[in-house]
């Protein structure tokens, strides 16, 4: 086994175990939008890894105007950020994430974040978690209204490009079904599923998942790459 040339992290539910806060915020907000909260199954297939535009369109059952998306998305994300702030010192990165990021930085492993979060949330994460300590902020890829939401491969192709790498030379760490599908479609060399909310057995049924973790303690295992994954 050889080491990957770069690693790309999803953020929500991956580097930051915040899925439950997003669930609570979207359940509350979807009840406001359509009179009933999202079910767990709807969350799994229509919320995780999707853009706010896609989620709002699903919730209201029609194509929303850009103005409606902007207004509703801001309300929902502010609700979510307030939940994060209310956690105080418990609002921290995933178990062993700090140690793993320190390890990657000290070993000069290129890395970035590819998240469908929008700029307001990304700015909050950068400040709250001091992400500039590890990441080149200009290489973080987020939902800017132009990138297609997961499971489209675009965000991971763009992220690999930001690192100057072929996708097949990269490892992606993901928690969402749509994100795993996006990484597979992007031609990522190794897909690591992190079971931050779903049980480990949930990912064992997914043939595109190469490794399953529950935290970031297995440094070498995560960055090891299957030999000759790139086409000659």
C-alpha positions as a printed Julia matrix, in Angstrom:
232×3 Matrix{Float64}:
   0.0    0.0     0.0
   1.23   3.48   -0.83
   0.25   6.81    0.65
  -2.22   9.07   -1.1
  -0.96  12.28   -2.67
  -3.76  14.33   -1.09
  -6.82  14.09    1.12
 -10.18  15.84    0.75
 -12.57  16.14    3.67
 -16.27  16.69    3.62
 -16.99  18.84    6.67
 -20.48  18.41    8.14
 -20.79  15.01    9.78
 -17.13  14.35    8.94
 -14.62  16.75   10.47
 -17.46  18.17   12.57
 -20.06  15.78   14.0
 -22.97  18.16   13.6
 -25.49  15.98   11.78
 -27.89  15.93   14.7
 -27.93  19.73   14.89
 -28.65  19.94   11.16
 -31.38  17.34   11.6
 -33.03  19.3    14.38
 -32.76  22.59   12.49
 -34.14  21.13    9.25
 -36.94  19.26   11.03
 -38.04  22.49   12.65
 -37.67  24.41    9.41
 -39.35  21.83    7.17
 -42.36  21.85    9.49
 -42.54  25.61    8.93
 -42.23  25.17    5.15
 -44.62  22.26    4.55
 -46.38  21.56    7.84
 -44.5   18.36    8.68
 -40.88  17.64    9.66
 -38.53  15.65    7.45
 -38.39  11.93    8.22
 -35.04  10.23    8.82
 -35.24   8.66    5.36
 -35.93  12.02    3.73
 -32.99  13.48    5.62
 -30.69  10.74    4.37
 -31.62  11.05    0.7
 -32.72  14.68    0.28
 -30.76  16.7     2.87
 -27.28  15.38    3.64
 -24.75  16.62    1.09
 -27.34  18.69   -0.81
 -27.46  22.41   -1.43
 -29.97  24.58    0.39
 -31.61  25.2    -2.98
 -32.14  21.46   -3.49
 -33.47  20.93    0.03
 -35.88  23.88   -0.13
 -37.1   22.81   -3.59
 -37.82  19.33   -2.23
 -39.55  20.7     0.86
 -41.92  23.03   -1.01
 -42.37  20.74   -4.01
 -41.46  23.29   -6.67
 -38.58  25.35   -8.0
 -37.98  28.24   -5.56
 -36.92  31.7    -6.63
 -33.33  32.73   -5.83
 -34.7   35.33   -3.42
 -36.75  32.71   -1.54
 -33.76  30.37   -1.31
 -31.54  33.15    0.02
 -34.06  34.23    2.66
 -35.02  30.75    3.87
 -31.47  29.44    3.79
 -30.23  32.33    5.92
 -32.99  31.74    8.49
 -32.27  28.02    8.7
 -28.48  28.36    8.85
 -28.66  31.04   11.53
 -30.84  28.66   13.54
 -28.18  25.97   13.05
 -25.27  28.27   13.96
 -27.05  29.34   17.14
 -27.34  25.68   18.1
 -23.59  25.34   17.55
 -22.84  28.41   19.66
 -25.07  27.1    22.44
 -22.83  24.04   22.73
 -19.98  26.2    24.02
 -16.78  24.19   24.51
 -18.55  21.05   23.27
 -18.64  22.57   19.78
 -15.37  20.99   18.61
 -13.94  18.95   15.78
 -14.49  15.19   15.52
 -12.54  12.8    17.76
  -8.83  12.75   16.84
  -9.43  15.23   13.99
  -7.05  17.81   15.47
  -4.35  15.19   15.92
  -4.87  13.85   12.4
  -4.76  17.3    10.84
  -1.56  18.06   12.77
  -0.11  14.78   11.47
  -1.04  15.59    7.86
   0.43  19.08    8.11
   3.67  17.87    9.68
   4.02  15.24    6.93
   3.24  17.74    4.16
   0.19  15.84    2.9
  -1.89  18.23    0.73
  -5.43  18.57    2.06
  -8.58  20.58    1.63
 -12.29  20.67    2.43
 -15.13  20.14   -0.05
 -18.46  21.0     1.56
 -21.92  21.85    0.33
 -22.19  24.37    3.17
 -22.53  27.97    2.06
 -20.13  30.83    2.76
 -21.72  32.06    6.0
 -21.32  28.63    7.58
 -17.82  28.15    6.14
 -16.75  31.51    7.57
 -18.18  30.43   10.94
 -16.2   27.15   10.82
 -12.98  28.89    9.79
 -13.19  31.27   12.73
 -14.55  28.89   15.37
 -12.22  25.96   14.59
  -9.21  28.02   13.46
  -9.11  26.06   10.18
  -6.39  28.33    8.78
  -3.98  26.45   11.07
  -4.18  23.48    8.69
  -5.89  24.51    5.46
  -5.15  26.95    2.68
  -8.44  28.84    2.87
  -8.34  29.66   -0.86
  -8.48  25.93   -1.62
 -11.62  25.2     0.42
 -14.5   24.39   -1.93
 -18.02  25.28   -0.81
 -21.48  25.88   -2.26
 -21.24  29.17   -4.15
 -24.49  28.82   -6.08
 -22.66  27.55   -9.16
 -21.36  24.13   -8.12
 -23.82  21.26   -8.52
 -24.77  19.57   -5.27
 -23.69  16.06   -4.42
 -24.09  13.36   -5.8
 -22.77  15.28   -8.82
 -18.98  14.75   -8.92
 -18.13  18.41   -9.52
 -17.15  19.44   -6.0
 -14.6   16.63   -5.61
 -13.19  17.16   -9.08
 -12.75  20.86   -8.28
 -11.17  20.08   -4.89
  -8.65  17.66   -6.43
  -7.84  20.35   -9.0
  -7.26  22.89   -6.21
  -4.65  20.48   -4.82
  -3.14  20.06   -8.29
  -3.9   16.34   -8.21
  -5.68  13.71  -10.22
  -8.81  12.57   -8.29
  -7.55   8.97   -8.37
  -4.53  10.01   -6.29
  -6.77  11.4    -3.53
  -8.57  10.02   -0.49
 -12.01  11.43    0.32
 -13.55  11.2     3.8
 -17.35  11.37    3.73
 -20.38  10.51    5.83
 -23.29  11.13    3.44
 -24.64   8.75    0.81
 -24.77  11.56   -1.75
 -21.17  12.51   -0.96
 -19.93   8.95   -1.33
 -21.69   8.75   -4.69
 -20.11  12.07   -5.69
 -16.63  10.84   -4.76
 -17.14   7.62   -6.7
 -18.35   9.52   -9.78
 -15.38  11.89   -9.49
 -12.97   8.95   -9.76
 -11.54   9.35   -6.26
  -8.88   6.72   -5.5
 -10.11   5.78   -2.04
 -13.35   6.58   -0.25
 -13.36   6.51    3.55
 -16.78   6.53    5.18
 -16.95   7.96    8.69
 -19.83   6.59   10.74
 -20.62   9.75   12.69
 -24.38   9.2    12.69
 -25.19   6.12   10.64
 -24.13   2.7    12.05
 -21.01   1.05   10.65
 -23.11  -1.7     9.06
 -24.9    0.93    6.96
 -21.69   1.57    4.98
 -20.75  -2.1     4.65
 -23.54  -2.41    2.1
 -21.9    0.21   -0.14
 -19.37  -1.32   -2.58
 -17.77   2.05   -3.35
 -16.65   2.47    0.29
 -13.06   1.27    0.78
 -12.74   1.87    4.53
 -15.06   2.64    7.44
 -13.98   4.62   10.49
 -15.68   6.08   13.55
 -12.92   8.61   14.35
  -9.61   9.81   12.89
  -7.25   7.8    15.11
  -5.96   5.45   12.36
  -3.7    7.98   10.65
  -1.75   5.61    8.41
  -4.77   3.51    7.51
  -6.76   6.51    6.3
  -4.05   7.87    4.0
  -2.99   4.52    2.55
  -4.03   4.19   -1.06
  -4.62   1.09   -3.13
  -1.76   0.63   -5.57
  -2.24   1.51   -9.23
  -5.7    3.02   -8.83
  -5.03   5.61  -11.51
  -5.45   4.48  -15.11
  -2.18   4.23  -16.98
